[in-house]
């Protein structure tokens, strides 16, 4: 069957791509754990009106990609929010209102290729992301402080830029 935003293959539903549909409320992903087949690989609810805390994505441990940018999610993301997600490759949480530290469990996602956390209100230090395959990191326009870890020194400086009183501020890349 073909339903708008539902990606299927012979084994069942492998993705939800419900983008820019004006959806709102809070997201509870527990019902998705009961889908038949190997489980969801992609979850994309970008550019909607969802609010509240980050949904419990680690309940869907087989996810490879999480796209939740352009919503109204807020609050502190638990340090273990991505724990046990060994297949995770892309995390896009930009343009929300997340606060607190960047979740430490992202540093333990072994296959992470892309991380976009820009345009939130994350605070504290940037975690040491040592994944060999990591190709894109965008942490711009947050409230981060401190040195950029050596593992991220090859990323363009603008990926760490911040807005402060209308002026663009760049963090200094320093090898720690």
C-alpha positions as CSV (number, residue, x, y, z in Angstrom):
1,X,0.0,0.0,0.0
2,X,1.0,3.6,-0.6
3,X,0.2,6.1,2.2
4,X,1.5,9.6,2.1
5,X,4.6,9.9,4.4
6,X,4.7,6.1,5.1
7,X,7.7,4.4,3.6
8,X,7.3,0.6,3.2
9,X,9.3,-2.3,1.7
10,X,8.6,-6.0,1.6
11,X,9.4,-6.3,5.3
12,X,7.0,-3.6,6.5
13,X,7.2,0.0,7.4
14,X,10.8,1.3,7.5
15,X,10.2,5.0,7.6
16,X,7.8,7.9,8.5
17,X,8.3,11.1,6.6
18,X,5.6,13.5,7.8
19,X,7.2,16.8,7.0
20,X,5.6,20.2,6.8
21,X,2.1,19.0,7.4
22,X,1.1,21.3,10.2
23,X,1.0,18.5,12.8
24,X,1.1,19.5,16.4
25,X,1.0,18.2,20.0
26,X,3.5,16.0,21.7
27,X,5.0,12.9,20.2
28,X,4.7,9.5,21.9
29,X,6.6,6.9,19.9
30,X,5.7,3.8,22.0
31,X,3.1,2.7,19.5
32,X,5.7,2.6,16.7
33,X,7.7,-0.1,18.6
34,X,4.9,-2.6,17.7
35,X,5.2,-2.2,13.9
36,X,5.9,-5.5,12.2
37,X,9.1,-6.2,10.5
38,X,12.6,-5.1,11.4
39,X,11.3,-1.7,12.6
40,X,11.6,1.9,11.6
41,X,14.9,3.1,10.1
42,X,13.9,6.7,9.4
43,X,11.8,9.1,11.5
44,X,11.1,12.6,10.0
45,X,8.7,15.1,11.4
46,X,10.5,18.2,10.2
47,X,8.8,21.6,9.9
48,X,5.6,20.9,11.9
49,X,4.4,22.4,15.2
50,X,5.3,19.6,17.6
51,X,6.1,20.7,21.1
52,X,7.3,19.4,24.4
53,X,10.4,17.3,25.2
54,X,12.3,15.2,22.7
55,X,10.3,12.0,22.1
56,X,11.9,8.8,23.5
57,X,13.8,7.9,20.3
58,X,15.9,5.2,21.9
59,X,12.7,3.1,22.2
60,X,13.2,2.7,18.4
61,X,16.8,1.5,18.8
62,X,17.1,0.4,15.1
63,X,16.7,4.0,13.8
64,X,19.3,5.2,11.4
65,X,18.0,8.7,11.0
66,X,16.0,11.2,13.2
67,X,14.9,14.4,11.6
68,X,12.9,16.7,14.0
69,X,14.1,20.1,13.0
70,X,11.8,23.1,12.6
71,X,9.4,22.3,15.4
72,X,8.8,23.7,18.9
73,X,10.5,20.9,20.9
74,X,12.0,22.2,24.1
75,X,13.7,21.4,27.4
76,X,16.8,19.4,28.4
77,X,17.5,16.3,26.4
78,X,18.5,13.4,28.8
79,X,22.2,12.4,28.6
80,X,21.2,8.9,27.6
81,X,18.6,9.9,25.0
82,X,20.5,8.1,22.2
83,X,22.0,5.3,24.3
84,X,22.1,1.9,22.6
85,X,21.4,3.3,19.1
86,X,24.2,1.5,17.3
87,X,22.8,2.1,13.8
88,X,22.2,5.8,14.2
89,X,23.8,7.8,11.3
90,X,21.9,11.1,11.2
91,X,20.5,13.3,13.9
92,X,18.9,16.6,12.9
93,X,17.3,18.6,15.7
94,X,18.0,22.1,14.5
95,X,15.6,25.1,14.9
96,X,13.9,24.0,18.1
97,X,14.2,25.3,21.7
98,X,16.3,22.6,23.3
99,X,18.4,23.7,26.3
100,X,21.0,22.2,28.6
101,X,24.0,20.2,27.5
102,X,24.3,18.3,24.3
103,X,23.4,14.7,25.1
104,X,26.6,12.7,26.0
105,X,25.1,9.6,24.3
106,X,25.7,11.1,20.9
107,X,29.4,10.7,21.5
108,X,28.8,6.9,21.8
109,X,26.7,6.5,18.6
110,X,29.4,4.6,16.6
111,X,28.1,5.2,13.1
112,X,27.1,8.8,13.4
113,X,27.7,10.7,10.1
114,X,25.7,13.9,10.5
115,X,24.8,15.9,13.6
116,X,22.8,19.1,13.2
117,X,21.9,20.8,16.5
118,X,22.1,24.5,15.3
119,X,19.6,27.2,16.3
120,X,18.7,25.9,19.7
121,X,19.7,26.9,23.2
122,X,22.2,24.2,24.1
123,X,24.6,25.2,26.8
124,X,27.9,23.9,28.1
125,X,30.8,22.3,26.4
126,X,30.9,20.5,23.1
127,X,31.2,16.7,23.6
128,X,34.2,15.0,22.0
129,X,32.7,13.3,19.0
130,X,35.3,10.8,17.8
131,X,33.3,8.9,15.2
132,X,35.6,8.2,12.2
133,X,32.8,8.6,9.7
134,X,31.4,11.9,11.1
135,X,31.2,14.2,8.1
136,X,28.9,17.1,9.1
137,X,28.4,18.8,12.4
138,X,26.5,22.0,12.9
139,X,26.3,23.5,16.4
140,X,25.9,27.2,15.3
141,X,23.7,29.6,17.2
142,X,23.6,27.9,20.6
143,X,24.9,29.0,24.0
144,X,27.9,26.7,24.0
145,X,31.2,27.6,25.6
146,X,34.8,26.3,25.8
147,X,37.1,24.9,23.3
148,X,36.2,22.9,20.2
149,X,37.4,19.3,20.7
150,X,40.3,18.2,18.6
151,X,38.1,15.5,17.0
152,X,36.1,18.3,15.3
153,X,38.9,20.6,14.2
154,X,38.4,19.7,10.5
155,X,34.8,21.1,10.6
156,X,34.3,24.6,9.1
157,X,34.4,27.3,11.8
158,X,31.0,28.6,10.8
159,X,29.5,25.4,12.2
160,X,30.4,26.7,15.6
161,X,29.3,30.3,15.1
162,X,27.0,32.0,17.5
163,X,24.7,35.0,17.7
164,X,25.4,37.4,20.5
165,X,23.8,40.8,20.6
166,X,23.3,40.8,16.9
167,X,27.0,40.1,16.1
168,X,28.3,36.8,14.8
169,X,30.8,35.3,17.2
170,X,33.2,32.5,16.2
171,X,34.7,30.0,18.6
172,X,38.4,29.5,18.3
173,X,39.4,26.1,17.2
174,X,41.9,24.8,19.7
175,X,43.3,21.3,19.9
176,X,42.7,19.9,23.4
